[in-house]
Every structure is written in structure tokens, then in C-alpha cells.
Amino acid sequence: MFNIIIAENYDQVSSEAFKIMREVVRKEAPVLGLATGSSPVGLYKKMIADHNSNGTSYKNCITFNLDEYIGLPKNHEQSYWTFMHENLFDNIDIPEENIHIPAGDKEDEEKECVEYETALAAHVVDLQVLGIGSDGHIAFNEPGASFDSVTHIMELTEQTRRDNARFFDDDITQVPTHAITMGLASIMRARKIIVIATGANKADAVYGMIKGPKTTDCPASILQDHDDVTVILDPAAAARL
């Protein structure tokens, strides 16, 4: 079931997402599923501001990130480990041992997938934050990913790598070709999900997620089967609805 919120602009989109996050964080020991990319940055800024201004604590939170590029060490400037620490973790009081991010530089990548899924399955995510790719991917589950998938290795499509090239000096050759990602079945176990999408380039994917057929051609369409999904959009991303 989708609850659709259309906000005026990106800042308002982020405010609506923060309202939901704030309620979850007030629980005794919340488990948060977190995303990277430009979509959740505004949300994270509001979480940091609330922590600094109101003393909201994250010391009892446990976090699981959706994904990580394969081949990047965690201290690489474009790793998702670096992204999360720069944009959130270094600015709140969450203990490092409560943070879970897949390791993209392990020699045995398949073993890392199994270990990450095992750690994730030991918890129930209270709130999963998602963006959506222009091709309908969520996390790095590209079109064709199985709805039954758990944490796995995904080859990235040229479109995804092209979309992400802006973070790599607009050089697609620098963008990794594979990633470790939570699977679609892993994501669907979360109690509550929010999807943040802004910009006209997301309008087709948003339509496919909400109104299109449930198909692996649009991995986000699996969310049609979840009981509690809030989709927060700006007018451009909502244009086809």
C-alpha cells in the first residue's frame, strides 16, 4: 500500500521524510535501513540538525546500509562507507559498532554477501530509506533482479553507471561495474519503507513503481506488495501520476 506525498521542493521532501524518521528514532532501539546517493542527503542533514539542536540520540540505533561498490576500499572518497560517515555518522552519536555497511573490498565477495545477509536477518528493520533509479532499481537491484533475492552481487547497468558518473568526475570508466546489494526480498522484510524521489528523470520509474505492472523490469514495483510504503515526491517526479 502506497501513501503518496507530493511536496513543493527537495527541502520539503526531506522534511516529510524526516517526520517519519523522527518518530521511528524515538523508539527504544530502532533498526534503520539507510541509502546513499543524492536523494537522502537532505534527510540526513535534518537528522544532524535535530541531533545538534534537540539532543536526539542515535546511540541505541542499529543501521544497515543497502549497498556498496565492489572494488572500492572503505576509505575511497566515493565509497558508500565514506559517504555515510561524511553525510551522517560522523555528525551524530551512533557507535561505530552499530553501523553495518557491506565491504566492497573483501577477497571472498560471496562470503561477504552471506555474512551481511545473516547479520541483517538477525534484526527487523523498523524503517528502510530508499531512493529509486531512473530505470526503476532500488538499492542496486537492477532490472531483472529476482524478487526473491537476498544480499547478492549485482552487475550494474550502463544507465546506472552513467547516472553515477557525476560522482566520478563524469568519467564512466571510473564507476565500478559491480556492487554488493541487499536483495529485494531483504528490503521487503522492513516494517516501514520510505521512497524519496525528485526530478523529472525519476517520473517514469515512479509511475512504474506505483501504477505499472509488478515486473522485474521495474524492480521497485515489488513495493506494491508491501503494507507500509510512503513515497515522497516533488512535482517533477510525480508528473506521470
C-alpha positions in Angstrom: 0.0 0.0 0.0 1.4 3.4 -1.0 1.0 6.6 0.9 2.0 9.3 -1.6 3.2 12.7 -0.5 3.9 15.4 -3.1 5.9 18.2 -1.6 6.8 21.6 -3.2 10.6 21.1 -3.5 13.5 19.0 -2.3 13.8 20.7 1.1 10.1 19.9 1.8 10.5 16.4 0.5 13.4 16.0 3.0 11.2 17.5 5.8 8.4 15.0 5.1 10.9 12.1 5.3 12.4 13.4 8.5 8.9 13.5 10.2 8.7 9.7 9.6 12.3 9.1 10.6 12.0 11.1 13.9 9.0 9.0 15.0 11.0 5.8 14.4 14.2 7.0 16.1 12.2 7.8 19.3 11.7 4.0 19.7 13.9 2.3 22.3 16.4 0.6 19.9 15.4 1.3 16.3 16.9 -0.5 13.4 17.4 1.7 10.4 18.0 0.7 6.8 19.8 3.5 5.0 20.5 4.6 1.5 23.2 6.6 -0.3 23.1 8.9 -3.3 21.7 12.4 -3.6 18.1 11.5 -2.6 18.5 11.1 1.2 21.2 13.8 1.8 18.5 16.4 2.8 17.0 13.9 5.3 20.4 13.2 6.8 21.1 17.0 7.2 17.8 17.3 9.1 18.7 14.4 11.3 22.0 16.0 12.1 20.4 19.4 12.8 17.8 17.7 15.1 20.6 15.9 16.9 22.6 19.1 17.4 19.6 21.3 18.3 17.4 19.0 20.3 19.8 16.3 21.5 18.0 13.5 19.7 20.3 10.5 20.4 21.2 7.7 18.0 23.4 5.8 20.4 20.9 2.9 20.6 20.2 2.8 16.8 21.5 -0.1 14.6 21.9 0.7 10.9 22.2 -1.4 7.8 23.2 0.2 4.5 21.7 -1.0 1.3 24.8 -1.5 -0.8 28.5 -0.8 -1.6 30.6 -0.7 -4.7 32.8 -3.8 -5.3 36.5 -2.8 -5.7 36.5 0.4 -3.6 38.2 0.3 -0.2 36.1 1.8 2.5 38.3 4.9 2.7 37.9 5.7 -1.0 36.3 9.1 -1.5 33.4 7.6 -3.4 32.8 4.5 -1.3 29.4 4.4 0.5 31.3 3.9 3.8 32.8 7.3 3.2 29.5 8.8 2.0 27.6 7.7 5.1 30.3 8.9 7.6 30.7 12.3 5.9 26.9 12.8 5.5 25.6 11.3 8.7 27.5 9.1 11.0 30.4 11.4 11.9 27.8 14.1 12.9 25.6 12.1 15.3 26.3 9.9 18.3 25.9 6.4 16.8 28.6 4.0 17.9 30.7 2.6 15.1 29.9 -1.0 16.2 26.2 -0.4 15.5 26.9 0.6 11.8 26.7 -2.1 9.1 27.8 -1.4 5.6 28.8 -4.2 3.1 32.5 -4.4 2.5 33.3 -4.0 -1.2 37.0 -4.9 -1.0 36.9 -8.4 0.5 38.7 -11.2 -1.3 35.7 -13.5 -1.0 32.7 -11.3 -2.1 30.2 -14.2 -2.0 31.1 -14.9 1.6 30.7 -11.2 2.4 27.1 -11.4 0.9 26.2 -14.4 3.1 27.7 -12.8 6.3 25.9 -9.5 5.6 22.6 -11.1 5.0 23.0 -13.2 8.1 23.6 -10.1 10.2 20.7 -8.3 8.6 18.3 -11.3 9.1 19.0 -11.3 12.8 17.1 -8.0 13.0 13.9 -6.5 11.7 14.4 -3.1 10.1 12.0 -0.6 11.5 12.4 2.0 8.7 14.0 1.4 5.3 15.0 4.5 3.4 15.1 4.1 -0.4 15.8 6.1 -3.5 14.8 4.9 -6.9 17.0 4.8 -10.0 15.8 6.2 -13.3 15.5 2.6 -14.5 13.4 1.6 -11.5 16.1 0.0 -9.5 16.1 0.1 -5.7 19.4 -0.4 -3.8 21.5 -1.9 -6.7 18.8 -4.3 -7.7 18.8 -3.6 -11.5 16.1 -4.6 -13.9 15.9 -8.4 -14.0 16.9 -8.9 -10.3 14.8 -11.6 -8.7 12.0 -10.7 -6.4 13.3 -13.5 -4.2 16.8 -12.1 -4.0 18.7 -11.6 -0.7 22.1 -9.9 -0.3 24.0 -10.6 -3.5 26.4 -9.3 -6.1 24.8 -7.2 -8.9 26.3 -6.2 -12.2 25.5 -2.5 -12.8 23.8 -1.4 -16.0 25.3 1.2 -18.2 22.5 3.5 -17.4 23.2 3.3 -13.7 26.9 3.8 -14.2 26.2 6.7 -16.5 23.8 8.2 -13.8 26.5 7.8 -11.2 29.4 9.1 -13.3 28.8 12.6 -12.0 30.3 11.4 -8.7 33.4 10.2 -10.5 34.4 13.3 -12.4 31.9 12.5 -15.1 34.1 9.6 -16.2 32.1 6.4 -16.5 35.2 4.3 -16.7 35.9 5.1 -13.1 32.5 3.9 -12.0 32.7 0.3 -10.6 30.9 -2.4 -12.7 29.5 -4.4 -9.7 28.1 -3.9 -6.3 27.1 -5.8 -3.2 23.4 -5.0 -2.5 20.6 -6.1 -0.2 18.2 -8.1 -2.3 14.6 -7.3 -3.0 13.3 -9.9 -0.5 15.7 -8.5 2.1 14.3 -5.0 1.6 10.7 -6.2 1.8 11.2 -7.5 5.3 11.3 -4.0 6.7 8.3 -2.9 8.8 8.1 0.5 7.1 9.6 1.9 3.9 10.0 5.5 2.6 11.0 6.2 -1.0 12.4 9.6 -1.8 12.4 10.7 -5.5 12.8 14.1 -7.0 13.3 15.4 -10.6 11.7 14.7 -14.0 14.2 11.9 -14.7 12.5 9.8 -12.0 9.0 10.3 -13.2 8.8 7.2 -15.4 10.4 5.0 -12.7 7.9 6.4 -10.1 5.0 5.6 -12.4 6.3 2.1 -12.9 6.7 1.5 -9.2 3.2 2.7 -8.3 1.0 2.1 -11.3 2.8 -0.2 -13.7 2.7 -4.0 -13.6 4.6 -5.8 -11.0 7.6 -6.9 -13.0 11.3 -7.4 -12.5 11.7 -5.0 -15.4 11.0 -2.3 -12.7 12.4 -3.8 -9.5 10.7 -1.1 -7.4 7.3 -2.4 -8.4 7.8 -5.2 -5.8 6.9 -2.5 -3.3 3.3 -2.8 -4.5 3.2 -5.9 -2.2 4.4 -4.1 1.0 1.9 -2.9 3.6 3.5 0.4 4.6 5.3 2.4 1.9 5.4 6.2 1.9 6.6 7.7 -1.4 7.7 11.3 -1.1 8.0 13.2 -4.3 8.5 16.7 -5.8 6.1 17.7 -8.6 8.5 16.8 -11.3 8.9 13.2 -10.1 5.1 12.9 -9.6 4.3 14.3 -13.1 3.1 11.0 -14.5 0.8 10.1 -11.6 
